[in-house]
Amino acid sequence: MATAVDRHIALIGFMGAGKSTVGALVAGRTGRRFIDLDREIERALRRSIPELFREKGEAGFRVIEAEQTLYAISQERPAVLALGGGAVETAPIRKALKEHAVAVLLDVEVDEAWERVRRSVRPLAEDAAEFRNLYERRRSLYEEAADARARDVDDVLLAALGIRIGKGEADGDALLIDPRVKELHDFGLDQTLTVHGKTLAEAARIWSELRIGRDGTIVACGGGTTTDLAGFVAATYMRGVRWNALPTTLVAQVDAAIGGKTAVDLPEGKNLVGAFHYPEQVVIDPQLLSTLPEDERRNGMAEAVKTGLLAGRPLWELPEEEMIRACAAFKAGVCLGDPFERKGRREILNLGHTFGHALEAASDYALAHGEAVAVGLKAALKLSGLVVDHPLDSRPVRVDRERAWAALQRDKKVRGGKIRLVLLEALGKPVVREVEADEVRAALDELIA
């Protein structure tokens, strides 16, 4: 299934499913334009939907609906579309959805739908028996048009990036897998190659050993190192082949495997060579975390806390699977609004990371990424003037102060010598601000033992 990186997110479903409400929320989470087709028709013709039904009949209304819907779908800029309940009855609309959108079916039971609309002025919601017959008649058309199903906003965001929460399966032709994960799980693909770090030399070894064609699919199974390397190999092998991700660490499930960033490291620094290459599918199986060492789980919690601070909700207090789902959906929403990091929207995901990256570099990357982020979040919260009760135990780390300061000044968010940090005006309200160098230096020094 194609993702909505460069496609519309189109919500389809029966009347009363909540397409307008959910669509507006999805648009807010992604920063995309929201187009409610029923409202667009009313605005363009200066008539309400009931008036159009009375004046032109249902057949005449479907002609108008098709014109407006096909025009909206043909627009180049990806948007969030809420289609009328009967739009899928028009074959050209179903065809256009397949070509230009990820169509997400909002599920609603017929009795619930009837209760929501029975007192409305909708022309097709006047008789309960006819309403149920219409529901049954359209059901197969919704199934035909839908790429995914959803019940809420998070479901839609996950579906739009091909993210599925559930039992993990390796669907592809060649498996690139972390050696430790290989000891624990057997996925039985035609070709299995272990991944040992993410360097150009490792990428070159895998390029030379791969035995797939241009229509083949690579599967990445492991933590962020494995998904980064496998995605980079997929982006470059034969000028780009498909890939799927099966993340097996908490860091990868809530963050690293989502968003299309792939990379390898150079001696000069991490992630200096890479490409945006989105996986077609990310399968997040929380059961794979059952064998995760406790220190790796703590690393993942740092990213979960970061996401909760950005979302304005204590996501870290949720049961693990719900936390993972909420974190993955939040990041999916941000990335769908800025898939190739051209608009600045994705910068907010670096909350705490400017300090964390500097500490990692100063430790020659002996400091775990999650631990570095946890410490970095402490500085970001202090500079934001916020105190938040969260589970991270972030203690000062032992690194060289001057090396850490030099690394921070090389951060990609430093422009023209001015240090730009992601901070919080309040929980759920991230901002990017320039901060005086001496203030940043003082905050960094407090993180170092």
PyMOL commands that set and color helices and strands:
alter all, ss='L'
color gray80, all
select helices_A, chain A and resi 19-30+37-45+49-74+87-89+91-100+110-117+128-145+153-160+179-184+200-209+224-239+250-256+286-291+294-311+315-317+320-337+345-350+353-362+369-384+401-409+437-445
alter helices_A, ss='H'
color red, helices_A
select strands_A, chain A and resi 8-12+34-36+80-82+101-106+148-150+163-165+174-177+191-194+217-222+242-247+261-266+269-276+281-284+414-415+418-426+429-435
alter strands_A, ss='S'
color yellow, strands_A
deselect
rebuild
show_as cartoon
